[in-house]
Amino acid sequence: MLADDANDEDVSLFDAEEDAGKGHPVASFFHLFFRVTAILVYLLCEIVGSSFIAPMVTIILLLSCDFWAVKNITGRLMVGLRWWNQVDDDGRNHWVFEARKGTGKQQASDSESRIFWLGLIVCPVLWVIFAFSTLFSFKIKWVPVVIMGVVLQGANLYGYVRCKVGGKTSLKNMATNYFGRQFLKQTGSVNRLTSPQTGSVNRLTSPQTGHDDSHRGRVREEARDRGEAEAGQETLSFIRENLEKSDQLTKGMVSILSSFESRLMQLENSIIPVHKQTENLQRLQENVDKTLSCMDHVISYYHVAKDTDRIIREGPTGRLDEYLACIAKIQKAVEYFQDNNPDSPELNTVKARFEKGKELLEAEFRSLLTRYSKPVPPILILDAISVDEELEVQEEVVLEHLPEAVLQDIICIAGWLVEYGRNQDFMNVYFQIRSNQLDRSIKGLKDHFRKNSASSGILYSPAVQTKRKDTPTKKAPKRPGTIRKAQNLLKQYSQHGLDGKKGGSNLTPLEGKDDVLDIEIDSYIHCISAFVKLAQSEYALLTEIIPEHHQKKTFDSLIQEALDNLMLEGDNIVSAARRAIMRHDYSAVLTIFPILRHLKMNKSEFDSTLQGTAASTKNKLPTLITSMETIGAKALEEFADSIKNDPDKEYNMPKDGTVHELTSNAILFLQQLLDFHETAGAMLASQETSSSASSYTSEFNKRLLSTYICKVLGNLQLNLLSKSKVYEDSALSAIFLHNNYNYILKSLEKSELIQLVTVTQRKAESSYRELIEQQIFMYKSSWLKVTEHLTDRNMPVFQPGTKLKDKERQVIKDKFKGFNDGLEELCKIQKGWAIPDKEQRDFIRQSQKKVVSDAYRAFLHRCANISFTKNPEKYHKYRPEEVEEMIERLFDTSA
């Protein structure tokens, strides 16, 4: 190994300008940290623990880190020194030792320099002490470690000393310069001692007489020259002696450093084989330990069957984790024997044990599901699907199908069967058991309605009712849809008329039948909502148990039974509606309206729940909706035709001219449509073939329904005109049409049907008012045969004081008689007629009373001074007030 010294002049280090004039606390810290920590670990390792490997590795790592950090980082930053080795093109090694150039501002601080050199010198000395200590105490195992410390830290010390002094040839110069500086310091001190003596001599001679000043001056100069010459001789001799000593010291130091270098090389050459031998011994020990461990592991496979026999026979009930751990041991044993000794009889034993364990796990899976799967109580289902409109965020009810501990066991078993069992039979077991519970939950909800709703009329759970009693500000949840509202309204009109008095309709309310119908409708609607909620809950449970790539298929199979039952019940409802159309019972068809509306409202949620299932499953609800729309549209069209073509003109015609049953039924039907106007509009739109029908917008559906209602009202008007011709009395016919038109108008206004009608016929209301006025006018015409007797026609002209002729008296008598007979006849006939609307009844009475009483008073006034009979009471039977009272009693069947 060749060693070349750097140039006598300092060479600049890289990054020197950046490092100049700055402190380096981090470098100072790590300069001491690694070497001090290595020494502390060496001193404390035997006190803290008995292990040798870990402390040895730790100390070597710390020494290595210290060597690298001091050589490459801290020397450059803290004192501006650096050394390294390079190989030239000829393959020769060159050791380079550098020192930083620069002014005093760029030099390292004194504190950092002292820290650097203190740590660099003290720590190798300590490792040398440790080396001798291990040798004398016969701790041979620590010898490589302490030698490593001496070598690594001594190398850095040697390198930085070379950087500091500049090279081997400079050591002598350094020693010479050092001793020269010491000599000059001592010479300066001698001069300082002699100068005061000379001064004192001068001061002593200065008082002598001055007549021979020049002579004394020459004497002083000669004495001074002699003193300086003697001092120079002494100084030269001193320097010569010191230089000789300096040369001797330099030679001694060079020889010491050379000897130290050679010994370090010898130490390195001797420690490396020891270190390698130690590594080999350590590796052998590790191999022996691993071999023993592997032997224990292999032997344990031969005892697996015996060790796990009792736990496998007892099964997993109550200790699933322990059971699965035994199964895992058996599986590892099977894999070992298959890979290493496939002909071993132990392989068959552990295989049989593994299959037995898997069968017991599958049986436990079935047992847990069967034992703990229960139908969801109807009360809990109703709580889950109920909606409180006043709450912005609905309180979600969690449906717990399985206890948490049981669910975790089932998830654990399912995960094991999927990963290790290679068996998917448990998925069939799962959907069969859960499908049965889903169907039982929905059937339980139906039974709940049948038992409780008919008697109490309350369709929601006691839990919900109790909660609402505690919070009176909440409103009761809306029922999904019934047809009771319009039915009750019509029954009220039919039995009591528009003014509250009893009319002439013979409709009989079927309360019991309506209650049963409402219960069936609400039951089916709630079952649809319950199915969606339960299916969502089942899917959430399924995702925790069934593997992801089997979830949709298993879910499809799970919901089939319950979904098929719901669709079958929906088909039965459609078939019942079809039979009702055939027997012209159109009100029964209205049962599908609330159901259809509910299905459409929940279709998006329904589709979302069934997302990923088979196409046949997802198409079941749209098929049912299409069937209901088709049968509903057919019922609407046939109802409109039946209104127009009602053949019964004389049968069931009201004798009092009140509202006809056909009118009340038609209005009832339309009022029921009002509650489901969007559904009815969509029904009509589904049968449209025009291009505009393809959009199915809400506005388009509204216009279709408005057109349909106008069509029904037009057909009803035509039928009523035809029926009115049955009456022989035109006045009764007018009253009949008036009552029906007024009933239609009032019903439209009260039920807000008028808003739908005006979508396509803006003047519908005014048209009906004109029809009503026309019928009132026609009715008033019936009184002309009474009031014509009170006119001046054929009335004799007479002069006051003249006597009437017999013919003229007879004319006046006939007028009185005709008026009295006509009044009595009309009052007798029209007293039995009915105008249910009190407002219209009073209006007609008042107007007719005014016309008749005014004409009668005028007639009496003209005949007041005429003597046309000897018995005037016979002809003047009624006073005007009595006539008014008779007219006031018209249209009053109770009078």
Order of alpha helices (4+ residues) and beta strands (2+ residues): alpha-alpha-alpha-alpha-beta-beta-alpha-alpha-alpha-alpha-alpha-alpha-alpha-alpha-alpha-alpha-alpha-alpha-alpha-alpha-alpha-alpha-alpha-alpha-alpha-alpha-alpha-alpha-alpha-alpha-alpha-alpha-alpha-alpha-alpha-alpha
